[in-house]
Amino acid sequence: MKHLLFFIFLVFIYSCGSESGSITIVPNEETVQDEPMVQPPADGDDAASAFDDGVMRNLSSIEVVAEMKTGWNLGNSLDVEGPDETFWGNPVTTQAMIDEIAHRGFNTLRVPATWRFHQGPAPNYTIEESWLDRVEEVVNYGRANNMYVIINVHHDDPWIIPTYEKGDEVKDRLSKLWTQVADRFKKYSDFVIFETLNEPRYEGTPEEWTGGTDEGRDMVNQYHQVSLDAIRATGGNNSSRQIMISTYAASTIPLAMDALIIPNNDPRTIVSLHSYFPFPFTLEGTDSTWGTDEDKAQLEAEMDRIKAKFTDNGKAVVLGEWASGNQSNLDDRIAHATFYAQAAAERGFASVWWDNGNSGISNDGLAIFNRQTLTWPFGNIADIIVEANN
């Protein structure tokens, strides 16, 4: 999400988004060794055969999430709200960057993608071939390292409006978008995962971060339905591909979790949640300390709510975004990251750190990896969250 102002009065809210805040990063760079670069071929079919064997292993969602373990978000790059991935100040993503992420021990690469600047008008809503090529190129950076790769629909919220008035138009466009994306990646193995929506919500409304309205939650479920149906209809490997489905705003608020409907009760779906918990410490920047017994008990309770709702009922969970902003409080961040990553792993959740690169749109200290220099300002945090899953 883009605007911290929406959250000032919602410090009790557990889930939020991504690119906000005003916390200054303190350099403490740790150099990593160079790894060989692998250049993916441009052609889609050749790329799939070069870096991905196309094998679907008939694993359950629980088994796949167990393998995903911990991941890293390529935030504020392909998901920018502009014409190309450098629009918010991050450099062009390279194979060398993703090599370093994999070398550090991350098993999963989440590739947030925004499509509206590269999608033509109705009735076909054709996606630019060059943009599909670029998204696939970045996916191949992850597959070249044998990583799980998540592709989603990220900052398209201005047109994905969850209202009955807009419903038919949105469903038509979403269906055509996902048909094109699914067709492009149909030959890839089950290491490629689709996430139908990022934080689906009605932007700018009072209920945006409090679980939405009955209408909004209903429409979000309908948007997941048409997206999943479009993906499955493309056939091939997409008939059994794992698909991540989010609650309203990807929230862990009970109201949002209770309202989630898995389309068709599809067994190859994974619940997608974002839990920046606790919000004053992780994103708002109003509390720089963490680690008391009460802090730990509250975080345990957050994780237990998720487990009781989904994991205990046989649904796999990926915490697709979590992080903490740098407030010159490294010891507290390490304590939080250690406890958070271990608590998630103990409950069978995969967890994916939100790294936005501290690009031009914000300077909130969420990055643990420097994409310009391929170094790790906060390599100790990276190692902690990787080790929690080993």
Secondary structure, DSSP 8 states (H G I E B T S, - for coil): ---GGGGTT-TT-----SS----------EE----------SSHHHHHHHH---------HHHHHHHH-EEEE-TTSTT-SSSSTTTTS-----HHHHHHHHHHT--EEEE----GGGB--TTT--B-HHHHHHHHHHHHHHHTTT-EEEEE--S-TTT---SHHHHHHHHHHHHHHHHHHHHHTTTS-TTEEEES-SS---TTSTTTTTT--HHHHHHHHHHHHHHHHHHHHT-GGGGS--EEEE-GGG--SHHHHHH---GGG-SSEEEEEE---SHIIIII-S-----SHHHHHHHHHHHHHHHHHTGGGT-EEEEEEE----SS-HHHHHHHHHHHHHHHHHTT-EEEE---TT-TT---S--SSBTTTTEETTHHHHHHHHHTT-
